[in-house]
């Protein structure tokens, strides 16, 4: 096979899908300020409200429960900022319970509350990345843990690195029984597995547009009707006064379209991309000795495959694949500029040796069987080459 | 992606990464006079150097590493540079010498290139020990870091070997930076480097 370009980093971001791109180009002329009272403004506002309905439908919410933001990080920070506000005032609840495998924007937001004196617990996961429900139960029981009654439980719906999907419904039941607010970061779950705020019972849910084949710079926060929300950005009446800033017309309209398409195509996506993932997984297991597939065997995103190649280092694998036109990501410290490997893999207990040698393949709606076969052709010799020059024998680290 | 777009690192790094020189091949039966291993796989890299030495000159060299592209490329470059070099000269090669020969490395990848010369020195030290000259080159290349208290890079290295893992522990062990504090940036870099080499426990 000749060199080709194979993008397998869809969890990092997705390309604009052609329909969305086309609509965005046409919508570039929807310039009016959607807060303006004149006709052009009202037309823009109307389009934005339609997009809000589309995004709401994707997660089974009411349009009035959707707040447009600049992306997942802002949505997550808005929730934690709201808790900062609540915890400082009367409720008597201050404890934040989250997990050891959250996206950095949740980890840092939680750490900031800890620095402000809030009790914060990072609940661990098992070897497959599933939340330790017994530990969660303990953290939510003031008689068995420190920090008093919980104010917020924040658990991601699906992990970006290993793809493990959590049982958000059960987590929410525990959170609600303990009287806490429940937030889930569903940035990676949306468009890949069913997400429904009513079935799950969550109070807050985070979405990002660029993970579902829309543009970057726009996201959403679902806040169930009646739950508190404190604006992170003040100074305007947009979004009911909860998020100031002139409406991002193009981004929001595109988000609406991307959400509609994601919802419509979900069953087909799961089936098709899931089959490709299995082709890649079984192919790698057959072609490369001594590898470990990270994450859960069944409770996993249909597009995400995280594999450790003991004896070979992740950045070296990534850059070797890059030279073949294959684009992936790694949990190795060498790709992060720090000495710490992936906190997610470390939390699953694989150990630094396997975390440093991990590669995340994340497939998408444009992935094909021949993309997978190309990776299966190019990767084994790369691993063999790196292992040959390695001081670490692969067999010694076999899981 | 496209051929026209520059690779992440310099073309020289790319060449040494894709075609590393003097990599150890177990089938080759390389008979080494000295061996040195350093690094910590917990930090994501580990390095081995094998040397053939005649008349205190490095005749030939082989190496293996568990490490990233920068580690592989810098070790490959180092192995080329030291061929035919007296062991005394090879002993004083610094990571910055190798990085500049590679056409530079990004700031955050410098620490990936610090293992090669340490493994090389470990190999030379073992050779010196074998030939009854244990520690003969030690101390020669010590560089003063803290002028107030005359603390050298060797002192920092020793403190890390003895267990110091952060600035406070390094200060406890050496009193570094307790007078004018001007050495702190460089001392922190070295601390970072040595913790990388000797492990984060």
Interface residues (C-beta under 8 A of the other chain):
Chain A: X5 X311 X312 X313 X314 X315 X316 X319 X320 X322 X323 X325 X327 X332 X333 X334 X335 X337 X339 X341 X352 X353 X356 X388 X389 X390 X391 X392
Chain B: X1 X7 X8 X14 X17 X18 X20 X23 X24 X25 X37 X39 X41 X42 X43 X44 X45 X46 X47 X48 X64 X65 X66 X67 X68 X69 X70 X71 X72 X108 X109 X111 X112 X195 X196 X200
